[in-house]
Amino acid sequence: MSSENRNRGFYAVIVIIAGMLTTHALASVHIYLSNTELYWTLDALREQGYLVIPNGIVMQGLLNPGPACAAALLFTLSIGAALSSFTFAAIWVWVRLFARNKTVLIMLLLVWIGALFLSNSQGMSIIVTCYFLLVPAVTSAVALKVMPEQSVEKARVNKIVHIVSFIAVAVLCISQLGSGIFIDFRDNFFLSNPVGIKMNDFYYKYTLYAAEVIKPIDQKTIKTVSLQEIENESDLLIVKQALNNYNYLTVPQKPSINLRIVGEGNNLIFKNSGREVLRTTIFDFAKNPGSILLEYSAKTDRMAFFRTYIFLSLLSGLPLTVYLVLYSSFRLVSSFLMNSTASAVTAAIICLLIGSALVYTLESNNQGKVGINDLNDALNSERWQTRMAALKVIEKNGLEVSAYSAYENMLSSPQVAERYWLVKALGVSNRPETITDLIAFLDDSHTNVVCMAYLALSKRTDKGYAKQIIPRIEQSDHWYEQFYAYNALMELGWRQKLSN
């Protein structure tokens, strides 16, 4: 088969890679700038004697481009995949279905302009604008350059194959949408095999570097606040104590500060980047600081649309990209053995079979809900998926997991997902003797299990457990584990010391 035919089967991959590489370059710079700013913020907090997250071990990596480049893959595989694949799809539709019609082109450009507008609707962000401007521009340019002409006699069949096969795979994906889709996928496809575990570990090692870029202020682990312009000592103490409960820690005023509060009589003026965001009275703030801080966070949040787009990208853009890459790869291989139309049909059938196999595997692992009366048998099942399903029922219904005969064996289960759900079940345990097992899981070999152990420990409501947590935060080399550990401290009633 000719090289021209093989190019027909693989040009989509070239286009999408170009868009994703553009995304990765932008995201690497975006995250590195955020990491650098976070480093100097944490350094200022440490000078004040605070316990910081991430700790000093992880902090050193914030000034290294490596973690930023690795974390950028999370943006590349979400928003990059979506922008690239959607742009390619738009160009394909314009060229193949509408023969480069000018009216359709104008409509597509209006959609693009609308996306640019929405990305800045909550405040101008140059870096976010670059994503929605440069990635579609590069993808479109490459697509128009490498997209081959299609012969008239083959065009109709190939168009139908593309549309029908994609719709079929999309229907399969939509059938699995639900509140627990990401967790189910993680448990069944990532935590069930060595390769998947490594991919899962990569995600949890670097995800917070990327998340820090897009979090609103209220969702950041530690926030910085300047109170130097509150002169009334009693008001200052009230504000400090209220802010401390929400992890707003006072530091000397610096450009990257999250919140600056100015006292003006009985009023408090909340400022961000030199501009007034809201004002309230000292009485109203002391009465309900949480809602006021939440309002402040919402009014300073310029990443809401970007976060939403990332979430939608994971649901639609990434699956579309995977489909296009697989389809193009299979078509390229089959083009050595058959003509253009036959290779297109073959690639579409293989993609449909793969999608069906994934859905079948997910369905078979999740099917057969375990009843409360069947829990003992389910926990003794030879299938770890059945045992995991039983643990979910125990955790959901607040049952005592240690009361079942299989409990001791599950403590040393080699299955990460099973240990994860066992720890979640221990979070609702009422037996004091299970605390020893729960604390042992704080030193588990897998991050997901450790994080759930911190979450479960926080539900025990004993402030004394803080002594088990603080040393682990200081010695840990994993930001995600520190994040869960710090939140557990807060749930147990521990607070940072008030600065002078």
Residue, then its C-alpha position, 0 to 999 in steps of 0.5 A: m500500500s502506498s505511503e499516501n494511504r498510510n499517511r491518511g491513517f496517521y495524520a490525526v496523531i501528528v496533529i494531536i501531538a503538535g497540540m499536546l506538545t504546545t500545551h505541555a510547554l505552556a503548562s511546564v512554564h505555568i506550573y514552574l512559575s507557581n512552584t517558585e512563588l509557592y517556595w518563597t511563600l513557604d519559606a516566609l512561613r517557615e521563618q515564622g515557625y509554622l508547620v508547612i505543607p509541602n515540607g522542607i524535603v519537597m520544597q527543594g523540588l519546587l525550584n527544580p524544573g523537573p517536577a513542573c515538567a512532570a506535573a505538566l503532563l496532567f494538563t497535557l492529558s486533560i486540557g491539552a488532549a481536549l483542545s487538540s482533539f476538539t480542534f482537529a475534529a472541528i477542522w476535519v468537519w469543516v474540510r471533509l463535511f463542509a468543503r471549507n465553507k466560509t460560513v461554517l468557518i466563521m461559526l467555528l471562529l466564533v466558538w473559539i472567540g467564545a472560549l477565549f472570552l469565557s476563559n477570562s470572564q472572571g478576570m484576565s489571565i495571560i497564561v490561561t489565554c495562551y492555552f485557548l489561543l495557541v493550542p487551537a492555533v497550532t493544531s489548526a495550522v498543522a491539521l491544514k498542512v498535513m491533512p491529505e486530500q480524499s478521493v471522491e469515491k472513497a470519501r463517503v464511506n470513510k466519513i460514515v466509518h469515522i462518524v459511526s465508529f466514534i458515536a458507538v465508542a462515545v455511547l459506550c463511554i457515556s454508559q459508564l458515567g457516574s459519580g464513582i467512574f474515576i474511582d472505579f476505573r482507578d481500582n479496576f485498571f490502575l491498582s490491579n496491575p504493576v504497570g497501572i500502579k506505577m501510572n497511578d503513583f506518578y499521578y499522585k506524586y505530581t498532581l498537587y503541583a498542578a492542582e496548586v496552580i488552579k485551586p481557589i484560595d479557600q482550597k489551598t492547604i495553607k493561605t497567607v494573610s497580612l494584618q499589619e494594617i489592623e491597628n486595634e489590638s483586640d480586633l487584631l486578636i479576634v481576626k487572627q484567631a478566626l483566620n487561624n481556624y481556616n489556615y490563613l497564617t500571618v506573614p509580613q506583607k509580600p507581593s504574593i500574599n493571598l489576603r491583605i486585611v485593612g482595618e478602618g474603624n469597625n470595618l475590615i477591608f479585604k484586598n487582593s493584589g492591591r484592589e479591594v475585593l469586599r468589606t465587612t465589619i469586625f462583628d460580622f466577620a467574628k460571627n461567621p468568618g467561614s462564609i466571608l472567606l468563602e465569598y472572598s475566595a470566589k471573588t478572587d477566583r480566576m480559574a473556575f472556567f479553567r477547572t471546569y474545562i479540565f474536568l470536562s476534558l477528562l470526561s470527553g477530550l481524553p477519551l476522544t484523543v485515545y480513540l483518535v490515536l488508537y484508530s490512526s495507529f490501527r489504520l496505519v498498521s492495516s494499511f500495509l495489508m489492505n486498501s484505504t476503505a478496508s483499513a478504515v473499517t478495520a481500525a474502527i471495528i478494533c476500536l469498538l472491540i477495545g471499548s467494549a472490552l473495557v466496558y465489559t471488564l468494568e461491568s463484570n468487576n462491579q456487578g453483583k452488589v453484595g447484600i448485608n446478609d452476604l458480607n461474611d461470604a463475600l469477604n472470604s471470596e477468592r476474588w479481591q473484587t468481591r471482597m472490595a465490594a463488600l468493604k464498600v458496603i461496610e463503609k457505606n453502612g457504618l458496620e464494624v469491619s473487625a467483627y468479620s472472620a476475614y478481617e485479619n487476613m485482609l490486613s495483609s492483602p497484596q491488593v492495593a485497592e482492597r487495603y484502600w477500602l479496608v482502611k476506609a471501613l476502619g474509619v467507621s470502626n468503633r472498636p478501640e483495638t482497631i486503632t493499632d491496625l489503622i496507625a500501622f497503615l500510616d506506614d503502608s507501602h502505597t500512597n493511596v492507602v496511607c492517605m485513607a489511613y490519615l482520613a480514617l484516623s481523623k474520624r476518631t476525634d482524639k486529639g492525641y493522635a496528632k502526636q502520630i501525625i506531625p513527625r510523619i509530616e516532617q519526615s515524609d517525602h510525598w506531598y500528597e501524603q502530607f496533604y492528607a496528614y495535615n487535613a487530619l490534624m485540622e480535623l482532630g482540632w490541632r491548630q498552628k500557633l498564632s504568630n506574634 
